Amino acid sequence: MKIGVCLESMNLSLRQGLPQAARLGIGGVQVNANGELTPDQLGDTGRREVRNLLKTYHQQITALNCPLRYGLDVAENQQPRIEYIRKVMTLAFELGSRIVIVPCPKLPGEGEEVRANLLRDALLDLGRHGDRIGVLLALEIGLDSPEAVQAYLESFEVGSLKVNYDPANLLANGFDPVKGVIPLHKLIVHTHARDARRTSINMGIKEVRLGAGDINWLSYIATLSVVEYKGWLTIERDTPSDHLAEITASVEFLKRMLMPTG
């Protein structure tokens, strides 16, 4: 397993974040496909420059993240949304990442045929595009049980529909983030290293620094090892009080977790 970091969690631009990641002794960054990395605004010269920057600092893009205003189950602006994701997938291929993260809405239930058809059609379109160009679409899950996600994704006859696994998302919705790895292990292609703690107020969840929450990281890392996950553990922190200090501490925490024992 390799340690990466979400660039937005460091509150740095790509040019600032790559040397900082290198100084932290990690090998990859996750970046949002917007701003300077919006596909329509990043021409051939810009893409070449990004590849050169990555090479200079010995970094990889762990995944390109697609922030969406509306989900893939919403009819409004659905086709432009799909086209944007397709362009991000092509950009990911050209930058050497091969993984694109998109939010996964709650899976449709009975009586939600319209939403179900919208989501299935969108995922089929994107999954076929991924199969053609060799890029994986990693759905950011958490609203449904891992078993339900497994059954749903295995109903598609495409190979590029996968999962981004965030243990804090699972914990926040009442699922066991350690046990959830097992049913999804063939689908997990990227993970977020994020922690959370249950609060006594309305049984809520509060995001906390890595290692200070309710996730059993020894068991979690061990389970990922058992299923032979060899991808990224990408540190994500939505609201750090001190960006650099928290990311540095998180890197050191993960390095300790990944150290061989015995």
N, C-alpha and C positions, 0 to 999 in steps of 0.2 A: 504494500500500500504506500501511496505517495501523498505528501502533504502539500496542499495548495491553499490559496486564500482568495476570497471575493474582493476584487479591487475596490468596490463601493464600501466595504467594511473598513478599509483603510482611509477612506475619504481622499483618495488620490487619483490623479489622472493616469492614463496608461503610461505616459513618459515618466511620471514620478513613481508609479507603483512598481514597475518592473525592476529598477535598481534596488528599491526597498525590499522587494520579495527576495532578490538575490542575496542581500545583506542578511536576511533572516535565515538563509540556508535552506529555502524551499524552492521547488522547481516549477510551480505553476500558478496561474491566476485565472479566476473566472471573471469575465467582463460582460457588461450589458451591451446588447446590440442596439445602442441608441447614441445620441450625441455624435462624437467623433467616429463611432463605429456603426452608425446607421448605414446599412448596405447601399442605399441610393446615393449617399454622400461620400462613400469611400470608393474612389475609382481605382484603376490598376496601379497608379503610382502610390496611392495611400496604402493599398494592400501590400505592396512590395515593401514599403517603409515599415509597416507593422511586423512583417516577417523578419526584416533585418534587425529591428529592435529586440524581438524575441531571441534571435540568434545571438545578438550582442550580450544579452544578460543571461543566456542559457536558461531561458524560460519557455514554458509551453502554455497554451491556453487550455485550461482544464475543461471548460465548456463556455459556449456563448449563451447568455441568458436573454430570453425574450420577454421583457415586461409587456403585459397586455392590459389595456383599459377594460376590455370586455373579454369574457371567456370564450372558449371554442364551442360553447353550447348556446351562444347568443346570436340571434339572426342579424342584428344591426351591424352593418359593415363587415359581415362575415367573409366575403370574398377578398376584400383588401387585406383583412387580417391574415387570411391563409397565404396570400401572395407575399406579404411581409415575412412570414415565418419561412416560406420557401426560399426567399432571398437570403435570410439569415443562415439557413442550412447550407446554401451554396457558399456563403462567406466562410462558414465554419470549415468546410472542406478546403477552401483555398488557404486558410490560416493554419491548417493542420490539426484542428481540434477534433472534428468528427462527432461532436456531441453538442446538441442544442437543447436547452431547458425551457419548457413552457409550463405554466400553471395548469394543473388538472382540476376541473370543476368537480363537484360532488357527482358521482355517477347517477344517471337517471334511474328512477324507480318506476313502478307500475303507474300507468296513467300519465306518463311524461313522454309520450311518443314523439312529439315535436322536438323537444330538447334532445331526446335520445337520437333522433335521426340527424339533427344538426351536428352533434358531437361525433357520431360515427362517421358521417360523411367527411367531416373535417379531418379526422384522424386517418381515415383511409387515404385521402388525398395526400396528406403529409407523409404518411407511412410509405406510400408508393414512391413518392419523390425521394425519400430517404433511401429506399432500396435501390433506386436507380443511380444515385450519386455516392452512396456509401457513407451516409451520415445518419446517426442515431438521434431520434427525438425522445428525450428523457422527460417524462411527465413528473412534475413536482406534485407528489401525492400527500395525503394526510387526512383527508376528509372521510375516507372510507377504509374499511378493514383491509389489511394486506391480502387476505384471502379473496375478497371481492375484487380487488384490483387485478390480482393474478388471473382470476376467471375471466374478467372482462377483456384484458389485453390478449389472452390466449384465444379469444374468439375471432381475432383478426388474422387474416391470411397474409400478413406482411411481417417482415423480420426486424424492422427498424423502430418499432414502438417499444420503448423501454421505460425505465423508472429512474428518477433522481430521488434518493432516499435521504430524508432529513429526519433524524430521530426525534428532534424537538416537535416537529409537526405531528408525528404519531402520538407522542406523549400528550400534546395539547388536546387531542381529540379522543383521549381515553384508551389508546391502543398501546400495547407493550412494544417499545421500539427494538428490544432485543429479539423477542420471539418473532416479530414481523419480518425479520431478515430471511427466515427459513422459506416461507412460501414464495417470496419474491426473488430469491437469490439468483435465478437464471435471468431476471429482468433488470437487476440493479447494474447500472453502468457508470453512475456518478453518485457521490454522497456529499452531504453537507455536514460539517462538524459544528453542531450548534447544541446548546444546552438550555434547559428550562427547569423551573421548580414549581411545584404545585403550591398554591396559596390557599389560606383558609377562607379568604373572602370569596364567597360564591363558588368555591372549588375551582378557581381560575388558575391560569398558568402565567408565570413571569419569566421572560428570557433573562438568563444570567450568564456570567462568564463561564467559559469551558471548564468543566470539572467541579463547578459549584452548584450544580443542579441535581435532579433526581435520576438522571440517566447513569446507569452502571457502565462506565466506559470500559472497564476491564472485560466485562461479559460481552459488551457490544463489539469491541475489537476482536475478541476471541471468536465470536460467532461469525464475523466477516471473514476471519482467517479460515475457519472450518469450511465455509462454503467457497473458499478460494477466490475471494474478491481481491483483485490486484489493482484496482483503480485509485481514484483520488479521494482523499479526505479533505474537502475544501472548507476551510474555516469561514463561517458566516456569522456576523454579529450585526443585528439591525440597529441597535442604539447604544454603542459603546460610550462610556463616559470619557475614556481616553483612548482614541483609536489605536495609536501605535503601541502603547503599553499593553493593551488588552490582546491585540493580535500577537505581539511578541510572547506574552505569557501563554497564549493558546498554542502557539507553535511549540514551545518548550514542553507543554503538557502532552501534546500528541507524540512528540519525540520520545518522551518517557513511556507512554503507552505502547509504542511500537518497538521498544527495545527488546531484544531477545532475552529470555530468562533462562536460568539454569547454567 
